[in-house]
Amino acid sequence: MSSTSNQRSASPGGRPGLAADERALYVGMYLPAAKAPVPVGLLTLGRRGVTEYGGFAYGRLYRTRDDAIALNPGFMPTATASFDFPPRRLRDGGALNLTLRDCLPDAWGELVLRYENNWQPLSAAEMLLKTNDYRVGALVFSPAIEMPAPAPSTAGVRLEDLAEAVRCLAFDMDVPKPLRRLLTRGGTLGGARPKASLLRDAALWMAKFPAKGDEVDVEILEACTLRLAALCDIRVPAFELAPLGRLNALLLRRFDRPGPDPACPRIHYLSAAAFTDSPYDSNAGSYVGLANQLRLHGAMVARDLPELFRRLVFNVLIDNTDDHVKNHGVLHAGGNLYELSPAFDMVPQLSNLGYMGMAINEGSEIPHLDAVLAAAGHFGLSRVTASATIQRIRKVVAGWKAVFVAGGADELLLRRVEHCFKTQAKLVAA
């Protein structure tokens, strides 16, 4: 098993007591409909030279609660009191297991945090403490058993100001002092592209902005792809494009926050990496593996398995090679059951490299419709039904141009997408 996995142990297994080089953080969770987090357990992280070790233990009181939710039903159940994290070098990501690693920011968030810290590196514990307010999901972290208070509402933040702060950081420019505080709204979010959270229409949204090096309007590309996905009966978040001069921001409603601000109830979220115990930096993880976990822990299996198959077909047809295990996820749906989250980060890569970010099945990373059809049974579909699904999605994708023209795509983007989809159709044809 990978050293970053959700490895389970029945006891601390000889892990040393809290020493000078160790850090202990209390982990809290917003239980369903709660407006404040409750303590769940204790996370410890320590270093020996360049190696990090650690573990997590559920609190005794939390385990006795009738409404207690496991951090991960398959790999961190409340029936097990404590978990050891195998030692791992810091340069390889440190010791945090996949469930808690979901709570760390990705490339963009780390950039924001380093900027706020005068470009000095931060430890995993420091990043967990600094990113409580807008991170995806329902977990928070505290140096004391008292849980952190939610941040004030983001009401009154102008999208234009947020975009300017993000643009300055993304393009290696000095961020004006009045705008620096706005960057904290992006330090908690995953992914590599510039983004931040903001309040809009009494709901929490995520804004995605142009990135340095973009050759096309990626925000229009993603918005049009989401429209295509919806036509294929794939659930997507509410979204809209917001003009920013010659470019655009893509606004997406946060599906893990049913209310309007950081104080609202939060929904526990697991990436497919954590849900299937498949490290992001490995070749592990597959659509079939995700389907298998949904069978075990799914609240809406009859809905989610066929939809996961549609997402697989769609990603193959549109050349989305960024469909890795961090770009799929599940939301808590009661008890220890989960449902597939709305689709996100679903974007043609315009490269036709002939591989997939997440394999169809273990060892099957080549995007070919024959392999997709052969896997249909894992999604509860007959070969006849699966074949009809593939043909229907093919037809929708073939009509892409009308959707992209209506969505504001310029001639350059239209040419790039046309070439990509034509090439991809030949690569994946059954």
Protein Blocks (a to p, Z undefined) as FASTA:
>chain_A
ZZkbccdcfbenopacddfkbccdddddddehiabdcdfbdcddddehjaccddddddfk
lmmpmkbccfblklmcfkbmbdcdddddfklnpjbdfklmmmpccfklmmmmmmmnoopa
cdfklmmmmmmmmmgcjbdcdfbfbdcdddddfehiafklmmmmmmmmmnopacdfklmm
mmmmmmmpgcjbdcddddeehiacddddddehiabdfklmmmmmmmmmmmnopacddddd
ddehjbccdddddfkbmbfbfkbccdddddfklmnopafkbcehcfklmmmmmmmmpcbl
mlmmmmmmmmmmmmmmnopaklcfklgccddeejjbdcddddehiacehlonopafbdfb
ehiabccfklmmmmmmmnopafklmmmmmmmmmmmmmmmmmmmmmnopafklmmmmmmmm
mmmmmmmoZZ
